Amino acid sequence: MRAGVYYPMNLLCLFMDPGVGFKFSIILHYAFAACFMYLLCRTQVTRLSPAFHGGISFGFAGFLMAHRAHVAMMNTGIWMPLSIFC
């Protein structure tokens, strides 16, 4: 967590018990990853179902689940779809 002193999601640890804040941060990262990929997929397809499935598959499978023990990679990986979207 030293490398993420200024990372906004780590502010949760200031307002909560650090263990609970860290777990809540991990859960929020998965949810944000799914939402950001959904936004990216909506720019490519017109129907909701493929975009929803794309968001769920990015947020809760594959890359992020493989790196759930690597906090720095997960903190970085969730922002990729949003950066492409913007």
JOTAKA-V336484 format. One line per field, one symbol per residue. psi: psi as a letter, one per 30 degrees, with the letter a starting at -180 (. if undefined). A space follows every 50 residues. Layout:
psi: ???
This chain:
psi: fefhegkefffefeflkeeeeeeeeeeeeeeeeeeeeeeeeffelfleee eeeeeeeeeglbeeefgffjeeeeeefffeeeeee.
